[in-house]
Amino acid sequence: MTQFNDLSSLPRYLASRRSGRPRDMIAPGPDAAQMREIVRMALRTPDHGKLNPWRVVHVASDQRDAFAEKLTAAYRAEKPEAGRLEIEAMESFARQAPELLVVLYSPRESSKIPLWEQQLSAGAFVMNLLHAVHAHGFVGGWITGWPSYSDAVRDMFGSAPEQIAGFVFIGTPGQPLEERPRPAVDAVLSGWSAAGD
Ligand SMILES: Cc1cc2nc3c(=O)[nH]c(=O)nc-3n(C[C@H](O)[C@H](O)[C@H](O)COP(=O)(O)O)c2cc1C
């Protein structure tokens, strides 16, 4: 059986990294001090121009009901025809897993650094955040879905032109993690051909 997120060495961890499924996560999650340390580690993210075009909002566990209420209201406002199941899915989204960090992409539009590079840095930041979560013995899951693309939801955490890069749910796996198919190295890695053929 594969051991995922093997913390016995850095290469072993990187070779066995696996996200958790937020809806399967149970307590414990990180405490306040661990959460600060997780974010501190994620600050070591490649970032052209030292712009830090990303920031994080922690939704505390006692704020999840309020988030669920606001999320379902935003969903209803955009989709007045939504049925009960869709609304319940939004409620579950807001309440799943012990901890929730919302990562915002905060572009510096006046900078000379292209926005594409700032977006790449935001993605790298979320990946680094996941590594930091796993380094603390927890499991993380990066998800987007409808809430990440709603301006009303974005406005709960930030303001335009910011965008939600992802919801990072954090906890302990409540179910064994399962392997996920990965591409073969040769499907991804090729040698360069100077002739372009
Ligand atoms: C930008 C982004 C958004 C994602 N959104 C979702 C999502 O909404 N729902 C989901 O099930 N997985 C989503 N994923 C995939 C998971 O985060 C995760 O990568 C996937 O389940 C595979 O697990 P792994 O990280 O162990 O490879 C997203 C990944 C990325 C990079």
The ligand as a Tripos MOL2 file, in Angstrom:
@<TRIPOS>MOLECULE
LIG
   31    33     1     0     0
SMALL
NO_CHARGES

@<TRIPOS>ATOM
      1 C1         -6.6850   25.6460   -9.8570 C.3       1 LIG1
      2 C2         -7.2000   24.3040   -9.4030 C.ar      1 LIG1
      3 C3         -8.5300   24.1630   -9.0800 C.ar      1 LIG1
      4 C4         -9.0410   22.9290   -8.6790 C.ar      1 LIG1
      5 N1        -10.3630   22.8240   -8.3780 N.ar      1 LIG1
      6 C5        -10.8590   21.6320   -8.0200 C.ar      1 LIG1
      7 C6        -12.2400   21.5060   -7.7120 C.ar      1 LIG1
      8 O1        -12.9940   22.4740   -7.7410 O.2       1 LIG1
      9 N2        -12.6960   20.2730   -7.3720 N.ar      1 LIG1
     10 C7        -11.8590   19.1790   -7.3280 C.ar      1 LIG1
     11 O2        -12.3180   18.0770   -7.0240 O.2       1 LIG1
     12 N3        -10.5420   19.2810   -7.5940 N.ar      1 LIG1
     13 C8        -10.0270   20.4760   -7.9490 C.ar      1 LIG1
     14 N4         -8.6940   20.5910   -8.2270 N.ar      1 LIG1
     15 C9         -7.8250   19.3840   -8.1580 C.3       1 LIG1
     16 C10        -7.3490   19.0710   -6.7530 C.3       1 LIG1
     17 O3         -6.8100   20.2140   -6.1140 O.3       1 LIG1
     18 C11        -6.2450   18.0280   -6.7430 C.3       1 LIG1
     19 O4         -5.1100   18.5030   -7.3890 O.3       1 LIG1
     20 C12        -6.6810   16.7520   -7.3820 C.3       1 LIG1
     21 O5         -7.7470   16.2130   -6.6760 O.3       1 LIG1
     22 C13        -5.5270   15.7660   -7.4660 C.3       1 LIG1
     23 O6         -4.9160   15.5860   -6.2780 O.3       1 LIG1
     24 P1         -3.3340   15.7370   -6.1110 P.3       1 LIG1
     25 O7         -3.1160   17.1770   -5.7250 O.co2     1 LIG1
     26 O8         -2.9910   14.7380   -5.0760 O.co2     1 LIG1
     27 O9         -2.7260   15.4540   -7.4300 O.co2     1 LIG1
     28 C14        -8.1720   21.8130   -8.6050 C.ar      1 LIG1
     29 C15        -6.8150   21.9700   -8.9000 C.ar      1 LIG1
     30 C16        -6.3280   23.2000   -9.3010 C.ar      1 LIG1
     31 C17        -4.8730   23.3270   -9.6410 C.3       1 LIG1
@<TRIPOS>BOND
     1     1     2 1
     2     2     3 ar
     3     2    30 ar
     4     3     4 ar
     5     4     5 ar
     6     4    28 ar
     7     5     6 ar
     8     6     7 ar
     9     6    13 1
    10     7     8 2
    11     7     9 ar
    12     9    10 ar
    13    10    11 2
    14    10    12 ar
    15    12    13 ar
    16    13    14 ar
    17    14    15 1
    18    14    28 ar
    19    15    16 1
    20    16    17 1
    21    16    18 1
    22    18    19 1
    23    18    20 1
    24    20    21 1
    25    20    22 1
    26    22    23 1
    27    23    24 1
    28    24    25 2
    29    24    26 1
    30    24    27 1
    31    28    29 ar
    32    29    30 ar
    33    30    31 1
@<TRIPOS>SUBSTRUCTURE
     1 LIG1         1 GROUP 0 **** ****
